[in-house]
Amino acid sequence: MGIGLPFEGSTGRTISGTGLRAALARHYARWHYFSTIERAVPRDAVMLEFGSGGGDAWLARTYTVVGLELALGSARASKQTYGRAINADARAIPLRDASVDAAVSSFVLEHFDEDLARAAFAELRRVLKPGGIFISLCDLESDHPMLSHARSVSPDGYRQAFVEVPGHHGLRREDAWRALLTEAGFTIQSWQLRSRFPVLDHCPWCQLDASASFPRRLRRFGRMAYRISQIRHMGPLWGLLSTVADDIIGPVLPRSWAYRLLFTAHTPTDT
């Protein structure tokens, strides 16, 4: 991704380090994803990042990481970052049983339909060591006011813009994810419902322009959000402000408004 400001960046240039600025950057980067990993995963861990894309420099500097990618080009890019990457399907991970300490992903699970999610969770359970950690950030099917309005105005437009175009065929509610994790034998440690604040970050707003089925006014909002996000530093700044606002008032807003889920789970300590 490589966005230039610390709170959404994934290049590792700013979120690395031991000072207060780096710690704050890791805390706010990607809706607390990096700081959650930092707290939960020991530095000497062997980590599998599935759906790794081009990899992340901070993860590479902090852990021994193996990237897993279905796309060959992305697997090659991950190898450049991590030194080791696998071009394979999450349903058949070519690693030994109990061979990694942690598995992480961000914005991957919403692409998994139910059969794929069930098979992938079983594989992750297999390759993780006893007591292994699983951390993931994903988008949710949501009753957030903006998304609910878009859905009510045009169900077809909503499905096209938020499911079909981004390939989010596994977009589901939090209870469905909880059930799939439990079924696979994971124990949930933390469950953070994110993005409840009424003004979401720019990403979902931009998606309003992805379907011709939406009325012009919604598409105009989408185009405007995209233009604003392209102004230098505005996209990351918008993300930061929405994250801070969500931290402050999100917990008192309805659970069903959450557009994102960040969870930590682990495998049993004995087999």
N, C-alpha and C positions, 0 to 999 in steps of 0.2 A: 504493500500500500504506500508506504513512504511519505506520509503527509508531514509537513515541515514543523508543526508545533508539537510541544511535548505531550499534551493531553490526548491526542489521537494518533500520534506518530507511531510507526512500527519500525523505524530505521535503527533504533537503539542509540542514536547519537545523543539524545537528550535524556531518555529514561534510564540510561546506564549511570552508574556512579553511586556514591555513598552520601552525598550532601542532601540538604533539605529540598533543593530545587528538583533533583532527580527523584527523590522519594515522592514529592507531590505529583510530578509528572507520571510516575508509575501508578499512583493512586487513581488519577483521573483518566489515564489512557484506556480507551476502549471500554468505558463503563465499568472500571475497576477490575478488568480481566487480569492485567499484569500483576497488580498488587495482590489479588487473590491467589495467583500462582506463587508469588514470592512468599506469602505467608504459609502456604500449605505444603510446598514441595521443597525438600532439602536441596542444597546446592550440589551435592554429589549424586543427584538422581540421574538415571537414564530415562529420558522422556521421549514419547512418541507424539508428534504433532500430526494429526490426520486432517486432510484437507489443508495442507500446509502452504499452498500457493508457492510464493518465492521464499518462504521462510521469514524469520524475524531475527534481527541482529542481536537484540537484547537476550532472547532465549538462547541464541548460539553462544553468547558470551558468558551466560550464567549456568547453563546445563549441557549435558551431553544429549543432543537431540537427533532423532531419526525422523525425517519427514516422510509422510505417506501421501501420495497424490495419484489420482486416477489418470490425470492428463500428463502425458509424457513430457511436454514442455515445462509444466510446473514442477514435475519431479526433478528435472534437470536443474531448474532454478533453485529448488530447495537444496539440492546437493551442493551447489555453489556456496550456499549460506551455512549449511550444517555439516558438510563433509560426507554425509550419508543420507540417502533418500531411497524410497522404494516406490516404484511405479506399479501400483496394485489397487485392487478393490478392497474397501473396508470390510467386505463380507468374507474375505480370505486373505488375512494379513500374513505374509511369509516371515513370521518371527516365531521363535520357540515359545512354548508354554512358559508363563511366569518369567519373562525375560526383561520387562521394563518396570520402572518404579511408578511412572505417571503417564497418563494420556491426556492431551489437551486439544481443544479446537475452538475456533471462533467463527461464527456465521457459516457453519457447515451443516448442522443437524436439521435445519429447516429445509434442506434439499433432500432429506431421506424420507421416502415413503415408509409406511409401517413395516413392510416386509424387510426393507433394507435396514431400517433402524433396529429392528429386532435381531437381525443377523449380525450387524455391526457391533451391537452391545455384547452379544455372545462372544464375538472375537476379541473385543477389548477385555472382557472378563478373563478370557483364556490367556492373553499375552501379559496381562498385569500380574505382578507378584502378589502374594497374600498381603492384604492391607494396602494394595496399590491405590493410587489417587486418580480420579477422573474429574477433570474440570472442563466445563464447556459454557460458552456464551452463544445464545441463539435468539432469533426472532420468534415471537409467539402469535398465534391467532388471538385477536384482542378486541375488547369492547372499548378501546380508547376512543374518546369523543370524535376526534378527527377521522379515524378509521371507520367508526360506526356510521358517521355521516356519509362517507364515501361509499360504504356498502349499501346504505339505504337508498342513496341517489341512483346508483347503478350497480346491482350485484354482479353483472357481467363485467363491467369496467373494473370493479374491485378485484375480481378473480384474475382478470388479465393482467392488471398492473401489479398486484401484490403476490400472485401465485405463479401464473404462467410465464410472464416475461422474465422475472428473476429466477425461475426454476424452483420456487419454494413449494414443492409438492408435498413436503412434510410439515408445512405450517400447521401447528396444532396447539391446543390449550395446555396450560401447565399440568393439569391433572393427567393428561395423556402421557406426557413425558415422565411424570412421577411413576405411573403404572408400568411403563416400559423399563425404566431403571430397576424398579423393584422386581419385576419379572425376571430380569437378567441376573439378579442376585447382588445388586449393588445396594449399599446402605448410604442414604443421603446424609451428608454432614451439614451443608449450608444450602440455602435456597433463596436467592436474591431476585426479587421481582423488580425490574428496572423499567425506565421510560414510562412512568405513569403521569408525569407532569403534562398538563394540557397542551403546551407548546412543545412538540417533539423536535428533535434535531432535524437537520435539513434532509437526511436520506429518505425517509418515508414521504416527505412533502414533494421531493423531486419525482417520486414514482407516480404522482398524480397525472403526470404528462405522458405516462406510458400506455394509456388506453384511449382510443378514439371514442369509446363508449361513454366516457365521462363528459358532462357538459363543459362548455367553454370556460366557465368561471373557475372550475376546479383545475382544468388544464393550465389556465393562466397562472394559478397559484403554483403549480408544479414548475412551470417555466421560470417564474420569478424566483422560486427557491433555488433552482439550479444556477441562475445568474448570480444571485447573492453568494452562493457557495463557491463560485469561481473567483470572487474578489479575493485578493491576497489575504490569507489568514482568516477570512470570514467563516468558511466551513468549519474549521477546527474550533474557532471561538464560539460559534453557535452550539457546537457539540459540548464544549466545556460548560457554557451557561446553562444548557438544558440539563446536564448531569448534576451540576451544583444545585439547581432548583429542585431536581428530582430527589436528591439526597435530603433536602430540607422538608419538603411537603409530600413527597411520594408515599411515605409510609401511612399517611392518613387518608389517602385516596383509595378507591376500590381496587381490589386485587385484579379484577377482570380488565382494568385499564392498562395493565402492564403489557408493553409491546416487546419486551426483552426479558430473558431469563438467564441468570448466571448461577450455575450450581456447582457444588463440590460433592462428590460421592466417592466411596471406596469399596474395595472388594473385602470379603471376609479375611480375617487375620489367620485363619487356619483353613485347610482345604479338605 
